[in-house]
Amino acid sequence: MNQLLRFVSLVAALVRTPRGRTALVCVVAIALPFVGRNDAFTNFLADAGAFVLLALGLNIVVGFAGLLDLGYAAFFAIGSYAFAMLASPQFGIHLPFWLLLFVASGIAGVFGILLGAPTLRLRGDYLAIVTLGFGEIVPQTFLNLSQWTGGPNGIGSLDQPSIGAYKFGFNALPYYFMVLGLIAFAVWVASNLRNSRLGRAWMAIREDELAAAHMGINTTTTKLAAFAMGASFSGLAGCAFASKLQLVSPDQFGFNVSVFILAMLVLGGMGNIPGVIVGSLILSALERFILPQGTNFLHGLGLNVDLTNSRFLIYGVILVMMMLFRPEGLIPSRQRKAELHAGEGDAGVAAQEQALYTEAVH
């Protein structure tokens, strides 16, 4: 009993400091796949980690810079196909996987610049519509270039990662730790970017682009940097995801994927890195476990209802409820929370003054 109390007090002491919280999260993340030794659960964690990477990249574009991107899955597709073309028997190139991680990330970042250069002078709904069109064009392009991309069949038999003589094979555990390392790298990059001069410029543009321009910020190049950096994160995720799945095909990168990733940001808290990670894991668990299990439960009750077919309706309801009752997300950043509730203190003071005046009059 005394040992248990000491352990609880140690954990409580760790949680009080930022470094302690980080260390505790790292320990839990490393130990998580060994809980129960369930291969299906480990496979889920590896897949969910790829979407955490995607959400961290989109968070730079939407959460930091305030640019609504509805076609983010296009960069996911570009990163995946870049890896597939350079690591498959179809082309016979077979570059090392660890080099291809950076190659795929760089190619996706270049396409982020190519998309952003002509479109980032647009604002608001116009920018969202252009990114939506780009998100639809890219999978269709890969679908129609069948001589290079395999068309609807995609590209298979991709090279698997290896460390020395150890090959990852089809075991999900090494892929999980690879993705976990990429997430740690992405969190470190995103955190440093947020606190940098560039990150402050992104946030200034997010709050008021006109005021940011008058303060000397080159809004076009600053937004372009956000698009390129966000796209490069999706390249990392695409390379990792394709290497694990051993296949890329156009139907993996539809509009629903972009909406799914955007929902992760809104649920967790746009602009806040821990919130984005939590939102990603919640929706990934909802997609993989909760909805299928709920469908089986309803079938057991004799109800012919398939929740998995209604998942986007359910995501839409979740987003609407979040916007109504907690627009800052489950784990908001301090700045975002202050922005959304800035007037509540003044409103409360004004209500108290009105009540005191009414009481004095009567």
N, C-alpha and C positions, 0 to 999 in steps of 0.2 A: 504493500500500500504506500509506504514511504517513497519507494522508487517511482511509482506511478505519479505521485504528487510532484516529485522532483522533475520528472519528464514534462509534466504539464506546465510547471513554472518555467522550465527552460524554453518550451515552445512559446509561452506567453511573452517571455523576455525577447525572443527573436522577432516576434511579430511587431514589437514596438518600434523597431528601427528599419529603415529602408533596406539596408544590406541584409539584415536578418530575414526579412520577408522574401528577398530575392533568393537567399540561400535555401530557405524552406521550400519555396516553389521548385527550385532546381532538384532538391532531394526527392520531392514528391514526383516530379516528372520522370526522373530516372528510375524510381522504384515502381511506378504505375504499371508498366507492362508485365511485371513479375507477380502482380497480385492475381492469384488464381491460375496463372500460367494458361490463360485462355487465348488460343491463336486468333480466334475471331475478334476478340477485343483488341489485341495487338494490331491486327490488320486495320481495324477501325481507327485506332490512334494514329497510325501512319497516314491513312487517308485524310483524317481530320487535320493533321499537321500541315498537309499541303494547302488546305483551305485557310488555315491560320496565316500561312505565308501570303496567300492572295489577299486576305483581309488587311494584313499589315501594309501591303503595297497600296491598296485602294484607300487606306486611311491617310496616306500621304496626300493623295489627290483630293479626296473629299473632306477628310477630317482636318488636315492641316491647311490646305490651300483653298478649300471651299469650292472646288470645281466638280460639278455633278457629272460623273462618267457612267453612262448606262451601257457601255460596250466593253467593259473591262475584260470580259472573257476572251476577247480577240487577242490580247497580249498573252494570255494563258495558252491559247492555241498556237501562237507564233513561237513561244518558247518550247512547247512540246514538239512541234513539227521540226524546229531547228535541231533539237536533239535527235529526233527520229531519223532525219535525213543524213545526219553525220554519225549515226551509230546503228546502222542496219545493213543487212546483206544486200539490200536493194541498190545501194550506191557504193558499197565496198570501201568506205573511208575509214570508219572505226577509230575515231579519235578517243583518247582516254576520257573516261566519264568525268573525272574531277576537273579536267580542262573544259569539257563541254558544259559544265555548270556555268562557268563564267562566259563562255561563248553564247549560250542560249540567253543568259541574262543580258549580255551586251546587244544581241540582235533584237531582243524585245525592247530594250531601251532606245535603240536607233529608230525602231518603228514608232515608239512613243513620241520621239522628236518629229518624225515625218508626219504623224497625225496632228501633233500639236502646232507645228509651225504655221500651217494655213488656217487653223480653226480657233486658236486661242484668243484671237481678237474678238471672237463672239463671246456673249455672256448669257448666263442664265439658261432659259429654256432652249435657246438656239444652240448653245454648246452641247446640251444634253441630247438634242435631236441628232446632231452630227455624230457624236460618239455612239449613239444607238445605231445609226446607219453603218458605221465602221464595224461595230460588233456583229452585224448581220452579213456584211460583205466578206469578212475574212473567212468564216467557216465555209461559205459558198465558194469562195475562191479555191480553198483546199479541196472541196468536193469536186470541182470541175477540172482541176489540174491533175487528172487521174494518172497521167504518164509519170508524174513525179511523186504524187501523194497517195496513190492507190485508190483514189476516189472514195466511194462509200465504204470500202473495205479497210481503208486506212493503211498504216505501215505497222507491221508486226515483227516479231523475233528481234527485238532491240537488244543491244549490248547491256549486260548487267554490271552494276558497279562492283568493284573489287578493291581490297586493300592488300597489296602484296599477293600472296598465293590464296588468300581467303576471298571467295566469291560470295556475293550476297544470295544468289540463287532465288528461290521463291519463298524464303523465310521472311516474314514481315518484321521480325525484331530488328535486324540491322537497318532496314529502311526507316524504321521508327527513330532510331538513334541518329541516323543521317539527317532526317527532317528536323529532329529536335536541335541538332547543331545548327542547321540553317535558320531555324526560328530564333535561336539565341543570337546569331549573327545579325539577323534582320532587326531584332529588338534593339541591339546595341547601335546599329546604324540609325534607326528611326529615332531613338532617344537623343543621340548626338545631333542629328539634323534638327530636331524640334527645338533644342536649346541653342542652336547656332544662329548666326546672323541671317542665313537663308531661311531657316525655320521661322524666325520672327517676321521676316518679309512675307512668307506664305500666310501667316496668321493675320498680318496687317491687310493683305489683299482679301482674305476671307471676310474680314469685318467691314472694310470699306475700300474698294479698289481705287476709287477716285482720290480719296485722302492719301492712300499709299503712294499713288503716282505723284501727288503734289509734294510728298515727303522725299522724293528722289528715287523711289524704287522703280526699276524697269519692270513693269508688270508682265510684259509679254515673255521676256526671257526667264523671269522668276517662275511663272506658271509653266513654261516649257520644261524647266528643271523638275518641277513636281511631276509632270506627265512622264518624263524620262525615268525618274527614280521609281515611281510607282510601277511602270512597265517592266523595269529590270527585276523587281521583286517577283512579278508574275512569271518572268523567264526562269528564275530559280525554281519556283513552284512547278512550272510545266515540265522542266527537266527531271525533277525528282519524281513527280507523279507518273510521267511516261515510263521512266526506268522501272518503276515498281509494277505498273500495269502491263508492261511489255507490249503495249499497243496504243496507237493514237488514231482516232477517227473523227470526222467532222461533227458527228452528233454529240460529242462530249463537250462542246463549247458553244452551246446555244445561248439565247437571250436569258433563259431561266437561270443559267449559272451566274450571269452578271447580277441579276436581281437577288439571287441567293447570297452572294457575297456582300452586296449593298445592305441587305437585311441584317447581316451579322454586325455591321458597323452601327446601324441604327439601334439595334437591340443592346449591344454592349456599351455604346457611348462613343460617338464620333470624336476623334481627336485624342482619345485616351487609349494608350497602348494596352494596359491590362484589361480595360473594358472590351476592346476589340477582340482580344484573345478569348475572354470569357464568352462573349457573344458568338464567336465562331464555334466554340466547343458545344455550346447549348444547341445551336441550330444543327450542327453535325450529328449530335446525339438524337435530336428530334427526327432527323431524316433517316438515320440508320436503325435506331432501336425503338423509339417511343411510338412513332406512327405505325410501323409494322406490328408491334406488340398490341397496340390499341386496336388495330384491324382484326387481329386474331381473337382478341377479347370480345369484340362486338359480334364476330362470327359465332363465337361460343354461346352468345346470348340469342342467337337466331336472327341477328340483324345483318342484312346484306349490304354492308357499308364498307367501302375501301378508303381508309383515311389517306393512304399513300397517293391515290389519284387526286385527292383534294388538298395536297400539301401546299400548293401555292395560294389557295384560298385561306388556308390556316396561317401561312406566313403573312398574308395581307391583313388578316384580322389582328395578328400580333403587332404588326407595324402600326395599324390604326390605333390600337389600344395604347401602345407606347407613345405615340404622338399626342394622344389626348391626356394621358395621366402621368407620363414621365418622359418628356421629350428629350431630356439630356441623356437618356440611356440608363442601363442598370448600374454601371460604374462610370459616372461622368468625370471629366477633368474638372478641376476647381474653376478654371476660367469659364468653361462651358456652363457649369452650374450657376456661376455668378451672373453670366449674361442672361440666362433664361429666367432667373428669379431676382433680377436687379430691382424691379419695381415693387416687390412684395413687401419689403421693409417699409418703404415710404407709404404704401397703401395701408399697412397696418397702423402706422402712426397717425395717418389722416383719419382712419376709422375711429381710433381712440379719442382723438381730439373732437370729432363730431359727436361722439357719445357723451363726452364730458360737457360739451356746449349744450346739447339737448337736455341733459340732466340739470344744468344750471338754469336754463330757461324755465323749466317746469318746476 
